[in-house]
Amino acid sequence: MAALHLGFLLVFLILQHIPRSFLVTVQTENGKVEVEEFGETVLSCKYQVEKDPNPRVEWKKIRNRDVSFVYYEGKIVGGFQGRAVMEGASIRIKKAMLLDSGEYRCEVSARQDSRPLGEATVSLTVLVPPDVPSCGIPSSVLTGTVVELTCRDRQGTPPSLYRWYKNGIALPNTPAQDPLFANSSYTLNSSSGTLQFNTVSKGDAGQYQCEASNGVGEPQRCAAKFMQIDDMNVSGIVAAVVVVSLVVSMCGLGVVFAHRHGYFNKEHGRNGSSEYCTTPQDYSQDFKHTQSFML
């Protein structure tokens, strides 16, 4: 029993002489914070030092490898002035903006401690509801062609997912499994917002509309637009081909006719040009007369 007490005493004495650097800690209650735009949130930071009575607390923001101060020399700085306050070592953001998204680092400097610096990191994501998406819906297309409808929301954070509607009814991802759309041949991409008809048919005509949603705020839809499907005018295409063929043939005959009549002959070009040549006048007598007059 005495040996056991002696062992506890020995362990106690050893612990008393080990540097207590493990007491210098910086931590956060939430390393990943999400807040809706214009909402309020807290970037928490708690620390414990070894013996320094006046540790220095700083907050920095890291975004796209750029580092900027948020809390420096005892005050809120930069774009957070008027929108944030300190609560101990934590920061309360009263009105979060989209540009606030990024990584934040709480740094505590305790110069008198055996470990003078500690830090904790908080990731902040500001959530933004989708805007009314921009939709590309053709007003008229030809049967049998490939047609793509587009839908894009550039504001939502996280990125929006898209859903297409025809005549107010949501299009299923697999049209073959739905009796209403079994005759349609299309491909939906909920991430990119595209609706592609591989071979558009008369039955695909209708009022189309796209909806963007990202779980923040209310989903948004673009204005519905009617897509008309027209039959391909085969007779018109054939007539156009015939006309083009006739024009090409006439041009070819014209070239042959001109060649046979020597319009491309060099001699003909010389003779033709010689008709317009005039005999140079002899100005020598006029020059002599002028010279004698001058004398």
C-alpha positions as a Markdown table, in Angstrom:
| # | Residue | x | y | z |
|---|---|---|---|---|
| 1 | Met | 0.0 | 0.0 | 0.0 |
| 2 | Ala | 2.8 | 2.4 | 0.8 |
| 3 | Ala | 4.4 | 1.6 | -2.5 |
| 4 | Leu | 1.1 | 2.6 | -4.3 |
| 5 | His | 1.0 | 5.9 | -2.5 |
| 6 | Leu | 4.7 | 6.5 | -3.3 |
| 7 | Gly | 3.9 | 5.8 | -7.0 |
| 8 | Phe | 1.0 | 8.4 | -7.1 |
| 9 | Leu | 3.3 | 10.9 | -5.4 |
| 10 | Leu | 6.0 | 10.3 | -8.0 |
| 11 | Val | 3.6 | 10.8 | -10.9 |
| 12 | Phe | 2.3 | 14.0 | -9.4 |
| 13 | Leu | 5.8 | 15.4 | -9.1 |
| 14 | Ile | 6.6 | 14.6 | -12.7 |
| 15 | Leu | 3.4 | 16.2 | -14.0 |
| 16 | Gln | 4.2 | 19.4 | -12.0 |
| 17 | His | 7.6 | 19.7 | -13.8 |
| 18 | Ile | 6.3 | 19.1 | -17.4 |
| 19 | Pro | 5.7 | 22.3 | -19.4 |
| 20 | Arg | 2.0 | 23.0 | -19.5 |
| 21 | Ser | 2.0 | 24.0 | -23.2 |
| 22 | Phe | -1.1 | 21.8 | -23.7 |
| 23 | Leu | -3.1 | 24.4 | -21.8 |
| 24 | Val | -2.7 | 26.9 | -24.6 |
| 25 | Thr | -5.6 | 26.0 | -26.8 |
| 26 | Val | -7.8 | 27.8 | -29.4 |
| 27 | Gln | -11.0 | 26.1 | -30.6 |
| 28 | Thr | -14.4 | 26.9 | -32.1 |
| 29 | Glu | -17.9 | 25.5 | -31.4 |
| 30 | Asn | -18.8 | 25.3 | -35.1 |
| 31 | Gly | -16.2 | 24.9 | -37.8 |
| 32 | Lys | -18.7 | 25.1 | -40.7 |
| 33 | Val | -21.3 | 27.9 | -40.5 |
| 34 | Glu | -24.1 | 28.5 | -42.9 |
| 35 | Val | -26.3 | 31.6 | -42.8 |
| 36 | Glu | -28.8 | 33.1 | -45.3 |
| 37 | Glu | -28.0 | 36.4 | -46.9 |
| 38 | Phe | -28.7 | 39.4 | -44.6 |
| 39 | Gly | -29.1 | 37.0 | -41.7 |
| 40 | Glu | -27.2 | 36.9 | -38.4 |
| 41 | Thr | -24.6 | 34.4 | -37.3 |
| 42 | Val | -21.6 | 33.9 | -34.9 |
| 43 | Leu | -18.1 | 32.8 | -35.7 |
| 44 | Ser | -17.1 | 31.3 | -32.4 |
| 45 | Cys | -13.6 | 31.3 | -30.9 |
| 46 | Lys | -12.6 | 30.2 | -27.4 |
| 47 | Tyr | -9.1 | 30.1 | -26.1 |
| 48 | Gln | -7.2 | 29.1 | -22.9 |
| 49 | Val | -3.6 | 30.3 | -22.3 |
| 50 | Glu | -1.0 | 29.1 | -19.9 |
| 51 | Lys | 0.0 | 32.2 | -18.1 |
| 52 | Asp | 0.0 | 35.3 | -20.3 |
| 53 | Pro | -2.5 | 37.8 | -18.7 |
| 54 | Asn | -3.0 | 39.8 | -21.9 |
| 55 | Pro | -3.1 | 37.5 | -25.0 |
| 56 | Arg | -3.7 | 39.1 | -28.4 |
| 57 | Val | -6.7 | 38.1 | -30.4 |
| 58 | Glu | -6.9 | 38.6 | -34.2 |
| 59 | Trp | -9.4 | 37.4 | -36.9 |
| 60 | Lys | -8.4 | 37.0 | -40.5 |
| 61 | Lys | -10.3 | 36.1 | -43.6 |
| 62 | Ile | -8.9 | 33.9 | -46.3 |
| 63 | Arg | -10.6 | 33.9 | -49.7 |
| 64 | Asn | -9.0 | 32.9 | -53.0 |
| 65 | Arg | -5.7 | 32.9 | -51.3 |
| 66 | Asp | -6.1 | 36.6 | -50.3 |
| 67 | Val | -5.7 | 37.3 | -46.6 |
| 68 | Ser | -7.4 | 40.3 | -44.9 |
| 69 | Phe | -8.0 | 41.4 | -41.3 |
| 70 | Val | -11.4 | 41.3 | -39.8 |
| 71 | Tyr | -10.5 | 42.1 | -36.2 |
| 72 | Tyr | -7.1 | 43.8 | -35.6 |
| 73 | Glu | -5.7 | 45.8 | -32.7 |
| 74 | Gly | -8.8 | 45.6 | -30.7 |
| 75 | Lys | -11.4 | 46.7 | -33.4 |
| 76 | Ile | -13.4 | 45.5 | -36.3 |
| 77 | Val | -11.9 | 46.6 | -39.6 |
| 78 | Gly | -12.6 | 46.5 | -43.3 |
| 79 | Gly | -16.0 | 45.7 | -44.7 |
| 80 | Phe | -17.3 | 44.4 | -41.4 |
| 81 | Gln | -17.4 | 47.8 | -39.7 |
| 82 | Gly | -20.9 | 48.5 | -38.6 |
| 83 | Arg | -22.0 | 44.9 | -39.4 |
| 84 | Ala | -20.2 | 42.9 | -36.8 |
| 85 | Val | -19.3 | 43.1 | -33.1 |
| 86 | Met | -17.0 | 41.1 | -30.8 |
| 87 | Glu | -18.3 | 38.9 | -28.1 |
| 88 | Gly | -15.3 | 37.8 | -26.2 |
| 89 | Ala | -13.1 | 36.3 | -28.8 |
| 90 | Ser | -16.0 | 35.4 | -31.1 |
| 91 | Ile | -17.5 | 37.6 | -33.9 |
| 92 | Arg | -21.2 | 38.2 | -34.3 |
| 93 | Ile | -22.1 | 39.2 | -37.9 |
| 94 | Lys | -25.4 | 41.0 | -37.8 |
| 95 | Lys | -25.9 | 41.3 | -41.6 |
| 96 | Ala | -24.2 | 38.6 | -43.7 |
| 97 | Met | -23.4 | 39.5 | -47.3 |
| 98 | Leu | -22.6 | 37.1 | -50.1 |
| 99 | Leu | -19.0 | 38.4 | -50.2 |
| 100 | Asp | -18.6 | 37.3 | -46.6 |
| 101 | Ser | -18.3 | 33.6 | -47.7 |
| 102 | Gly | -14.9 | 32.2 | -47.1 |
| 103 | Glu | -12.5 | 30.8 | -44.5 |
| 104 | Tyr | -11.9 | 32.7 | -41.2 |
| 105 | Arg | -9.0 | 32.2 | -38.8 |
| 106 | Cys | -9.0 | 33.1 | -35.1 |
| 107 | Glu | -5.5 | 33.6 | -33.9 |
| 108 | Val | -4.4 | 34.0 | -30.3 |
| 109 | Ser | -0.9 | 35.2 | -29.4 |
| 110 | Ala | 0.4 | 34.6 | -25.9 |
| 111 | Arg | 4.0 | 35.7 | -25.8 |
| 112 | Gln | 4.6 | 34.6 | -22.2 |
| 113 | Asp | 3.5 | 31.1 | -22.9 |
| 114 | Ser | 5.7 | 28.2 | -23.9 |
| 115 | Arg | 3.6 | 27.9 | -27.1 |
| 116 | Pro | 3.0 | 31.5 | -28.1 |
| 117 | Leu | 0.4 | 31.0 | -30.9 |
| 118 | Gly | -2.8 | 29.1 | -31.3 |
| 119 | Glu | -5.5 | 29.3 | -34.0 |
| 120 | Ala | -8.9 | 27.9 | -35.0 |
| 121 | Thr | -10.5 | 27.9 | -38.5 |
| 122 | Val | -14.2 | 28.6 | -39.3 |
| 123 | Ser | -15.7 | 28.2 | -42.8 |
| 124 | Leu | -18.6 | 30.5 | -43.6 |
| 125 | Thr | -21.1 | 30.0 | -46.4 |
| 126 | Val | -23.6 | 32.7 | -47.1 |
| 127 | Leu | -26.7 | 31.1 | -48.7 |
| 128 | Val | -28.6 | 33.1 | -51.4 |
| 129 | Pro | -32.0 | 32.1 | -52.8 |
| 130 | Pro | -32.3 | 31.7 | -56.6 |
| 131 | Asp | -33.3 | 34.5 | -58.9 |
| 132 | Val | -35.8 | 34.2 | -61.7 |
| 133 | Pro | -33.8 | 32.0 | -64.1 |
| 134 | Ser | -33.0 | 33.0 | -67.7 |
| 135 | Cys | -34.7 | 30.6 | -70.1 |
| 136 | Gly | -34.0 | 29.9 | -73.8 |
| 137 | Ile | -37.1 | 28.5 | -75.4 |
| 138 | Pro | -37.4 | 28.6 | -79.2 |
| 139 | Ser | -40.8 | 29.8 | -80.5 |
| 140 | Ser | -40.8 | 27.5 | -83.6 |
| 141 | Val | -38.8 | 24.4 | -84.6 |
| 142 | Leu | -39.0 | 21.7 | -87.3 |
| 143 | Thr | -40.0 | 18.1 | -86.7 |
| 144 | Gly | -37.2 | 15.6 | -86.7 |
| 145 | Thr | -34.5 | 18.1 | -85.5 |
| 146 | Val | -32.5 | 18.2 | -82.3 |
| 147 | Val | -33.7 | 21.0 | -80.1 |
| 148 | Glu | -32.2 | 22.2 | -76.7 |
| 149 | Leu | -34.0 | 24.4 | -74.2 |
| 150 | Thr | -31.8 | 26.1 | -71.6 |
| 151 | Cys | -32.4 | 27.4 | -68.1 |
| 152 | Arg | -29.8 | 29.2 | -65.9 |
| 153 | Asp | -29.8 | 31.0 | -62.5 |
| 154 | Arg | -26.6 | 32.8 | -61.8 |
| 155 | Gln | -27.4 | 34.1 | -58.3 |
| 156 | Gly | -28.3 | 31.1 | -56.1 |
| 157 | Thr | -25.8 | 29.7 | -53.5 |
| 158 | Pro | -25.5 | 26.8 | -53.4 |
| 159 | Pro | -26.0 | 26.3 | -57.1 |
| 160 | Ser | -29.6 | 25.7 | -58.1 |
| 161 | Leu | -31.2 | 22.5 | -59.4 |
| 162 | Tyr | -33.6 | 22.8 | -62.3 |
| 163 | Arg | -37.0 | 21.3 | -63.2 |
| 164 | Trp | -38.9 | 21.7 | -66.5 |
| 165 | Tyr | -42.7 | 22.0 | -66.9 |
| 166 | Lys | -44.9 | 21.4 | -70.0 |
| 167 | Asn | -48.4 | 22.9 | -69.8 |
| 168 | Gly | -48.0 | 23.2 | -66.1 |
| 169 | Ile | -47.0 | 19.5 | -65.6 |
| 170 | Ala | -43.5 | 18.6 | -64.3 |
| 171 | Leu | -41.5 | 16.6 | -66.9 |
| 172 | Pro | -40.4 | 13.2 | -65.5 |
| 173 | Asn | -36.7 | 12.4 | -65.8 |
| 174 | Thr | -37.5 | 9.2 | -67.7 |
| 175 | Pro | -40.3 | 10.0 | -70.2 |
| 176 | Ala | -40.8 | 6.3 | -71.2 |
| 177 | Gln | -42.0 | 5.5 | -67.7 |
| 178 | Asp | -44.8 | 8.1 | -67.8 |
| 179 | Pro | -47.9 | 7.5 | -70.0 |
| 180 | Leu | -48.2 | 11.3 | -70.6 |
| 181 | Phe | -44.7 | 11.6 | -72.1 |
| 182 | Ala | -44.1 | 8.1 | -73.4 |
| 183 | Asn | -43.9 | 9.4 | -77.0 |
| 184 | Ser | -41.4 | 12.1 | -76.2 |
| 185 | Ser | -37.7 | 11.7 | -76.7 |
| 186 | Tyr | -35.8 | 14.1 | -74.5 |
| 187 | Thr | -33.0 | 14.3 | -71.9 |
| 188 | Leu | -33.1 | 16.3 | -68.7 |
| 189 | Asn | -30.1 | 17.6 | -66.9 |
| 190 | Ser | -31.1 | 19.0 | -63.5 |
| 191 | Ser | -27.7 | 20.4 | -62.8 |
| 192 | Ser | -27.1 | 22.3 | -66.0 |
| 193 | Gly | -30.8 | 23.1 | -66.7 |
| 194 | Thr | -30.9 | 21.8 | -70.2 |
| 195 | Leu | -33.8 | 20.0 | -71.8 |
| 196 | Gln | -32.8 | 18.4 | -75.1 |
| 197 | Phe | -35.1 | 16.8 | -77.6 |
| 198 | Asn | -33.2 | 14.2 | -79.6 |
| 199 | Thr | -35.8 | 14.1 | -82.3 |
| 200 | Val | -38.6 | 16.6 | -81.7 |
| 201 | Ser | -42.1 | 15.6 | -82.9 |
| 202 | Lys | -45.5 | 17.3 | -83.2 |
| 203 | Gly | -46.5 | 16.0 | -79.8 |
| 204 | Asp | -43.7 | 18.0 | -78.1 |
| 205 | Ala | -45.4 | 21.3 | -78.9 |
| 206 | Gly | -46.6 | 23.1 | -75.8 |
| 207 | Gln | -46.1 | 25.7 | -73.1 |
| 208 | Tyr | -42.7 | 25.3 | -71.5 |
| 209 | Gln | -41.4 | 26.7 | -68.2 |
| 210 | Cys | -38.3 | 26.2 | -66.0 |
| 211 | Glu | -38.0 | 26.3 | -62.2 |
| 212 | Ala | -34.8 | 26.9 | -60.2 |
| 213 | Ser | -34.5 | 25.9 | -56.5 |
| 214 | Asn | -31.6 | 25.4 | -54.1 |
| 215 | Gly | -33.3 | 24.9 | -50.7 |
| 216 | Val | -32.9 | 28.6 | -49.8 |
| 217 | Gly | -36.0 | 30.8 | -50.1 |
| 218 | Glu | -38.7 | 30.1 | -52.6 |
| 219 | Pro | -38.2 | 28.4 | -56.0 |
| 220 | Gln | -38.3 | 30.7 | -58.9 |
| 221 | Arg | -39.7 | 30.2 | -62.4 |
| 222 | Cys | -39.2 | 31.9 | -65.7 |
| 223 | Ala | -42.1 | 33.0 | -67.8 |
| 224 | Ala | -43.8 | 30.2 | -69.8 |
| 225 | Lys | -43.3 | 30.2 | -73.5 |
| 226 | Phe | -45.1 | 28.2 | -76.3 |
| 227 | Met | -42.9 | 26.1 | -78.5 |
| 228 | Gln | -44.5 | 25.4 | -81.9 |
| 229 | Ile | -43.5 | 22.3 | -84.0 |
| 230 | Asp | -43.7 | 22.8 | -87.7 |
| 231 | Asp | -43.5 | 20.1 | -90.4 |
| 232 | Met | -40.4 | 20.2 | -92.5 |
| 233 | Asn | -41.2 | 21.7 | -96.0 |
| 234 | Val | -39.7 | 19.0 | -98.2 |
| 235 | Ser | -41.1 | 20.4 | -101.5 |
| 236 | Gly | -39.7 | 23.8 | -100.7 |
| 237 | Ile | -36.3 | 22.3 | -100.1 |
| 238 | Val | -36.4 | 20.4 | -103.3 |
| 239 | Ala | -37.4 | 23.5 | -105.3 |
| 240 | Ala | -34.6 | 25.5 | -103.7 |
| 241 | Val | -32.1 | 22.8 | -104.7 |
| 242 | Val | -33.4 | 22.8 | -108.3 |
| 243 | Val | -33.1 | 26.6 | -108.5 |
| 244 | Val | -29.5 | 26.5 | -107.2 |
| 245 | Ser | -28.7 | 23.8 | -109.7 |
| 246 | Leu | -30.1 | 25.8 | -112.6 |
| 247 | Val | -28.1 | 28.9 | -111.5 |
| 248 | Val | -24.9 | 26.9 | -111.3 |
| 249 | Ser | -25.6 | 25.4 | -114.7 |
| 250 | Met | -26.3 | 28.7 | -116.4 |
| 251 | Cys | -23.0 | 30.1 | -114.9 |
| 252 | Gly | -21.1 | 27.2 | -116.3 |
| 253 | Leu | -22.6 | 27.6 | -119.8 |
| 254 | Gly | -21.8 | 31.3 | -119.7 |
| 255 | Val | -18.1 | 30.5 | -119.0 |
| 256 | Val | -18.0 | 28.0 | -121.9 |
| 257 | Phe | -19.6 | 30.5 | -124.3 |
| 258 | Ala | -17.2 | 33.2 | -123.4 |
| 259 | His | -14.2 | 30.9 | -123.7 |
| 260 | Arg | -15.3 | 29.7 | -127.2 |
| 261 | His | -15.7 | 33.3 | -128.5 |
| 262 | Gly | -12.2 | 34.2 | -127.3 |
| 263 | Tyr | -13.1 | 36.5 | -124.4 |
| 264 | Phe | -10.4 | 34.8 | -122.3 |
| 265 | Asn | -7.8 | 35.0 | -125.2 |
| 266 | Lys | -4.8 | 37.3 | -124.6 |
| 267 | Glu | -4.7 | 38.4 | -128.3 |
| 268 | His | -8.3 | 39.4 | -128.1 |
| 269 | Gly | -7.5 | 41.5 | -125.1 |
| 270 | Arg | -4.7 | 43.2 | -126.9 |
| 271 | Asn | -6.8 | 43.9 | -130.0 |
| 272 | Gly | -9.6 | 45.2 | -127.9 |
| 273 | Ser | -7.3 | 47.5 | -126.0 |
| 274 | Ser | -5.6 | 48.8 | -129.1 |
| 275 | Glu | -8.8 | 50.3 | -130.4 |
| 276 | Tyr | -8.6 | 52.7 | -127.5 |
| 277 | Cys | -5.0 | 53.7 | -128.1 |
| 278 | Thr | -4.2 | 57.1 | -129.7 |
| 279 | Thr | -1.2 | 58.1 | -131.6 |
| 280 | Pro | 1.1 | 60.2 | -129.6 |
| 281 | Gln | 1.4 | 63.7 | -130.9 |
| 282 | Asp | 4.7 | 65.3 | -131.9 |
| 283 | Tyr | 5.3 | 68.2 | -129.7 |
| 284 | Ser | 8.8 | 68.9 | -131.0 |
| 285 | Gln | 7.7 | 71.8 | -133.3 |
| 286 | Asp | 5.8 | 73.5 | -130.6 |
| 287 | Phe | 8.8 | 73.2 | -128.3 |
| 288 | Lys | 11.1 | 74.8 | -130.9 |
| 289 | His | 8.6 | 77.6 | -131.6 |
| 290 | Thr | 8.4 | 78.3 | -127.9 |
| 291 | Gln | 12.1 | 78.4 | -127.5 |
| 292 | Ser | 12.6 | 80.8 | -130.4 |
| 293 | Phe | 9.9 | 83.0 | -129.0 |
| 294 | Met | 11.7 | 83.1 | -125.7 |
| 295 | Leu | 14.9 | 84.3 | -127.4 |
